Amino acid sequence: MTQIFYYTTPSGQNPIDKFLNSLSGKQQAKILRIFETIKESGLQSILPHVRKLTGTPLWEIRILGKDNLRIIYVVPYLDTVLLLHGFIKKTRKTPKKEIETALGRYYQTLDK
């Protein structure tokens, strides 16, 4: 069983939840179905939907097709996924700004 945690800011805000709430019901359903699969069967079970972000400790969950959604995460411990950042991908390459946002959140969790 894999646990999934949403990153929370020091002020208590939850940017992953905010991102999910900004999406349509259909988009939310796709992402939440992938989260459930991860919880039940681990990250290996969604392999075509994950990709390592080169040169970082980050990975991304890719929801392909018309939506092109991304959730950036890290695996801080065995069977634990920390979701850091979500966005709608509009370019071929993952924008540097999105990676920097996720990295900043990741490093913030290390300082706790």
C-alpha positions as CSV (number, residue, x, y, z in Angstrom):
1,M,0.0,0.0,0.0
2,T,1.4,3.4,-1.1
3,Q,0.6,6.6,0.8
4,I,0.0,9.8,-1.1
5,F,0.5,13.2,0.6
6,Y,-0.3,16.6,-0.8
7,Y,2.3,19.3,-0.2
8,T,1.1,22.0,2.2
9,T,2.6,25.5,2.5
10,P,3.9,26.8,5.9
11,S,0.7,28.9,6.0
12,G,-1.5,25.8,5.6
13,Q,-2.5,26.2,2.0
14,N,-2.7,23.2,-0.3
15,P,-1.7,24.0,-3.9
16,I,-2.4,20.5,-5.1
17,D,-5.9,20.6,-3.9
18,K,-6.3,24.1,-5.4
19,F,-5.0,22.8,-8.7
20,L,-7.4,19.8,-8.7
21,N,-10.4,22.0,-7.8
22,S,-9.5,24.3,-10.8
23,L,-10.0,21.4,-13.2
24,S,-13.2,20.0,-14.8
25,G,-14.9,17.0,-13.3
26,K,-13.6,14.8,-16.0
27,Q,-10.0,15.9,-15.5
28,Q,-10.3,15.5,-11.8
29,A,-11.6,12.0,-12.3
30,K,-8.7,11.0,-14.5
31,I,-6.1,12.2,-11.9
32,L,-7.9,10.8,-8.9
33,R,-8.2,7.4,-10.6
34,I,-4.4,7.4,-11.1
35,F,-4.0,8.4,-7.4
36,E,-6.2,5.4,-6.4
37,T,-4.2,3.0,-8.6
38,I,-0.9,4.3,-7.0
39,K,-2.4,3.8,-3.5
40,E,-3.6,0.2,-4.3
41,S,-0.8,-1.1,-6.5
42,G,2.2,1.3,-6.2
43,L,3.9,3.6,-8.8
44,Q,5.0,0.7,-11.0
45,S,1.3,0.1,-11.9
46,I,1.1,3.4,-13.7
47,L,4.5,3.2,-15.5
48,P,3.4,4.7,-18.9
49,H,2.2,7.7,-16.9
50,V,5.4,8.6,-15.1
51,R,8.6,10.2,-16.2
52,K,11.8,11.3,-14.3
53,L,12.7,15.0,-14.6
54,T,16.3,14.9,-15.6
55,G,18.8,16.4,-13.2
56,T,16.4,16.7,-10.4
57,P,14.9,14.4,-7.7
58,L,11.5,15.0,-9.2
59,W,9.2,12.8,-11.2
60,E,6.0,13.7,-13.0
61,I,2.7,12.0,-13.4
62,R,1.6,12.5,-17.0
63,I,-2.1,12.6,-18.0
64,L,-1.8,12.5,-21.8
65,G,-4.2,13.2,-24.6
66,K,-6.3,16.3,-24.9
67,D,-5.8,17.4,-21.3
68,N,-2.0,17.2,-21.0
69,L,-2.0,17.5,-17.2
70,R,1.1,17.1,-15.0
71,I,1.6,16.4,-11.3
72,I,5.2,16.7,-10.1
73,Y,6.2,14.6,-7.1
74,V,9.0,13.0,-5.1
75,V,9.3,9.7,-3.3
76,P,10.8,10.7,0.1
77,Y,10.4,7.3,1.6
78,L,9.6,3.8,0.4
79,D,5.9,3.5,-0.5
80,T,5.4,7.3,0.1
81,V,4.6,9.8,-2.6
82,L,4.6,13.6,-2.0
83,L,2.7,15.5,-4.6
84,L,4.4,19.0,-5.0
85,H,2.9,20.8,-7.9
86,G,0.3,20.5,-10.6
87,F,-0.2,22.3,-13.9
88,I,-1.6,22.1,-17.4
89,K,1.3,21.5,-19.9
90,K,1.1,23.7,-22.9
91,T,4.6,23.3,-24.4
92,R,6.6,20.3,-25.6
93,K,9.2,20.6,-22.7
94,T,8.3,20.9,-19.0
95,P,8.6,24.6,-18.3
96,K,11.6,25.6,-16.1
97,K,9.2,27.7,-13.9
98,E,7.1,24.7,-13.1
99,I,10.2,22.6,-12.1
100,E,11.5,25.5,-10.0
101,T,8.2,25.8,-8.2
102,A,8.2,22.0,-7.4
103,L,11.9,22.1,-6.3
104,G,11.3,25.0,-4.0
105,R,8.4,23.2,-2.3
106,Y,10.5,20.0,-2.1
107,Y,13.5,21.8,-0.5
108,Q,11.0,23.6,1.9
109,T,9.9,20.1,3.1
110,L,13.5,19.1,3.8
111,D,13.9,22.2,6.1
112,K,11.1,21.0,8.4
